[in-house]
Amino acid sequence: MDKRDIDRINELARKKKTVGLTWDELEEQTRLRRQYIDEFKANLRATLDQVYIEREDGTYEKLQKKPPLN
């Protein structure tokens, strides 16, 4: 997501607070926000994939994903 898209998200948020958005603008805002969140999550996952934990014995273990709660 480039700066232009982020600026558009902010512009739509400001407009929503002042005069409101049209149906098309609401759809655009939803689409841009979803894209931003998806890219943020992907970047966070990529960062966490590079994390290792050092054990007391000096060995390193890759950070494991916790199983989902039922």
MARVO-950254 format. One line per 5 residues: number of its first residue (from 0); for each residue x, y, z of N, C-alpha, C, O. Coordinates in steps of 0.05 Angstrom, whole numbers. Layout:
NUM) X:Y:Z:X:Y:Z:X:Y:Z:X:Y:Z  ...
END
This chain:
0) 17:-23:0:0:0:0:18:24:0:37:27:16  13:42:-18:30:66:-20:18:89:-5:-5:88:5  33:111:-4:25:134:11:-1:146:1:-17:156:17  -5:145:-25:-30:156:-37:-55:142:-25:-75:155:-19  -53:115:-22:-76:100:-11:-81:107:18:-104:110:27
5) -59:110:34:-62:117:62:-73:146:65:-90:151:82  -64:164:47:-75:191:47:-105:190:41:-121:206:52  -113:173:23:-141:171:15:-158:160:39:-180:169:43  -147:140:53:-161:130:77:-166:153:97:-188:156:107  -145:169:102:-147:191:120:-167:213:110:-182:224:126
10) -166:218:84:-184:237:73:-213:228:76:-231:245:83  -219:203:71:-246:193:74:-255:193:103:-278:198:109  -236:188:122:-243:189:150:-251:217:159:-270:221:174  -236:237:149:-242:265:156:-269:273:144:-285:286:157  -274:265:120:-299:272:107:-322:258:121:-344:270:123
15) -319:234:130:-340:219:144:-348:234:169:-372:235:176  -328:246:183:-334:260:208:-348:287:203:-363:296:220  -343:299:180:-354:326:175:-380:325:160:-401:332:171  -380:315:135:-404:317:119:-416:289:113:-439:288:103  -402:268:118:-412:241:112:-402:232:85:-391:247:69
20) -406:206:80:-396:193:56:-419:183:39:-440:175:50  -414:182:13:-433:169:-5:-430:139:-3:-410:129:9  -448:124:-14:-447:95:-13:-421:85:-26:-407:67:-16  -413:97:-49:-389:89:-63:-364:95:-46:-345:79:-46  -364:118:-33:-341:125:-16:-339:106:8:-317:99:17
25) -362:98:19:-362:78:41:-349:52:32:-334:40:47  -357:43:8:-346:18:-2:-316:21:-7:-300:3:-1  -307:44:-18:-279:49:-22:-264:49:4:-242:37:6  -275:62:24:-262:63:51:-259:35:62:-238:28:73  -280:19:61:-279:-8:71:-258:-24:56:-243:-39:69
30) -257:-22:30:-237:-37:14:-209:-29:21:-191:-46:24  -204:-2:23:-177:7:30:-169:-1:58:-145:-8:62  -187:1:77:-180:-7:104:-174:-37:106:-155:-45:119  -189:-54:92:-184:-82:92:-157:-88:79:-142:-105:90  -150:-74:58:-124:-78:45:-102:-70:64:-82:-84:66
35) -105:-48:78:-85:-39:97:-81:-59:120:-58:-66:127  -103:-69:131:-102:-88:153:-89:-114:143:-72:-125:158  -96:-124:120:-84:-148:109:-54:-146:105:-39:-164:111  -46:-123:95:-17:-119:90:-2:-116:117:20:-125:120  -15:-103:136:-3:-100:163:1:-127:176:23:-133:187
40) -19:-144:174:-17:-171:186:4:-188:172:19:-202:185  6:-186:145:26:-200:130:54:-192:139:72:-208:142  58:-166:142:85:-156:151:91:-165:179:114:-172:185  71:-165:197:76:-174:224:83:-204:224:101:-212:239  68:-220:209:75:-249:207:103:-253:197:118:-270:207
45) 111:-238:177:138:-241:166:159:-234:187:180:-247:189  153:-214:203:172:-207:224:173:-228:245:195:-236:254  150:-238:254:149:-259:274:162:-286:265:172:-301:281  161:-290:239:174:-315:228:204:-314:231:217:-335:229  215:-290:236:244:-288:239:253:-288:269:276:-284:275
50) 234:-292:287:240:-290:316:247:-318:326:234:-338:321  269:-319:341:278:-343:354:280:-338:384:287:-316:393  275:-358:400:276:-356:429:301:-371:438:306:-394:430  317:-358:455:341:-371:466:334:-385:492:324:-373:510  339:-411:492:333:-427:516:356:-424:536:377:-414:530
55) 351:-434:561:372:-431:582:398:-446:575:419:-438:583  395:-467:559:420:-482:552:435:-470:528:455:-481:519  425:-447:518:439:-433:497:429:-440:469:438:-428:449  410:-459:466:400:-466:440:378:-446:432:366:-432:449  373:-445:407:353:-427:396:330:-444:385:334:-464:372
60) 306:-434:389:282:-448:379:265:-427:365:260:-405:375  255:-435:342:238:-417:327:212:-412:342:201:-430:354  203:-387:342:178:-380:355:155:-396:342:152:-395:318  139:-409:359:117:-426:349:91:-411:353:87:-397:372  73:-416:334:46:-405:336:30:-421:356:31:-445:356
65) 16:-407:374:-1:-420:394:-25:-433:380:-35:-422:361  -34:-456:390:-58:-468:379:-82:-451:386:-82:-438:407  -103:-451:369:-126:-434:375:-141:-444:399:-142:-468:405  -153:-426:414:-169:-433:437:-197:-442:428:-208:-432:409  -207:-462:441:-233:-473:433:-255:-461:449:-278:-468:445
END
